[in-house]
Structures are given as structure tokens and as C-alpha cells.
């Protein structure tokens, strides 16, 4: 779904991204880990066209988008949840979600999937985004990206500053969207289990989604990862299967 080859970026003469090459596959979660300041968010901005890469190539769904503007990347099917959420605080929850439909024909409704994954948003449609808790704002930001029915979903540190109960909900949503084997048994009630099953069926109907998850919270990234990338000083120093992260010593490498 996403193929990046030999991507380089500089800031004021400093080499920030150093020859990065990787792929993100449909139906899979690729977890990108690294400490603050190693270039993760710069990479995300390059992928979204917010920062122009100095050299290298970015291909999405078989098409070269290296020089495409941001709005064309979104129209092509890339959903982005930026670090810090960046919702519109003065707009209502509903209006924030409708912003995710900007590339869709007029009259397109917010997908039911958004409310099946995050039921709290349905009950808060008329509340201003700025009045929500941090965790609820993160759910709103993810819901806004999902409203466009993306083929690729990029999440930049979705657990930052979020309470554990919301982190669990976000993790479950990511599994479901990626069409992994999400288990309804983790829900607290029969109604919630049914909502999860409905969400899984809807995702299966619309096709697989590739997910690139940028994260510092090791356990969260490991539990979701099909593949992992570990970045240090603008380059990948480790990569492999998510199931091998403990064995490969990724946690220890993050702590160095």
C-alpha cells in the first residue's frame, strides 16, 4: 500500500532523515518506534506532503506521490491523525467529523463505523471539541480520519497523554480497522460485543486498511505490530516482525 525508498530530508544543513526505505502492507500494522527527536514526526510530515523530502520516493497504492500536495494524498486515501490531535476546538464533535468528509461528495454521512468504534462520540455530537477530555479528543481525531474511509491510516503517537482506559479502546479500534482478529470478548457487555462484531463486518466489507503507527509506548506498539521499525538519529537501526520485538531486544534498544 505504501512504499518509501531512500527518503532523505535536511533541516538547516542537518541530515534529519537518512535514506529511509520501508513498506506498509494492507491489513497490517507497522509500528514505528523511537525516542523524541529522532525524526519520526518529520517522516510523517514528509509522507503527508507537509514537508518536502530532499530526495527519495514515496509511492501509494502503486502511484508515485513524492511531489503530490497534501490534499491529493488525502483524496487518494491517506488518513492522518497528527501528534497532539489538532481537532477544531470551537467546532462541535459532529462538525469535526464532517471535516473528515471534505474529499467526499456533498451529503455523504459520517460512517457508522466511527460510532461503533467510539460510541461516546455519538452521545457528544453537539458538544464543542474543546470541551472534551484529552482521551475523547483523541477518539475524535481518529474518528475524523476514519470518516474518509482511508486505505492508509497514519497515527502519530495516539497514546500521548491519554488515560489507560482510552488507550485500550484506541488499541481495539486499530486492531479492528486493520482487520485483525479482534475479540469481542474483551468488551464489557453483550451490546458492546455486538458493536465490535458489527464494526469488524463493516471493515471486511470496505477492504483492508494499512496502518502506520508511530509510538513511544512500547507495550502498546508491540501488542499491535505485525511489523516494527526502530528509528535512531534519522535512520532505522532495527526492523522485523512484531512478534519478535521482545526477542530482538527492542525495548532495551529504546532505553539506551
Secondary structure, DSSP 4 states (H G I P E B T S, - for coil): -EEEEEEEEEETTEEEEEEEEEEE-TT-EEEEE--TTSSHHHHHHHHHTSS--SEEEEEETTEE-TT--HHHHHHHTEEEE-TT----TTSBHHHHHHHTTTTSPTTPPPPHHHHHH-HHHHHTTTSBGGGS-HHHHHHHHHHHHHTT--SEEEEE-TTTT--HHHHHHHHHHHHHHTT----GGGSSSHHHHHHHHHHHHHHHHH---EEEEEES-HHHHHHH-SEEEEEETTEEEEEEEGGGHHHHTHHHHHH-
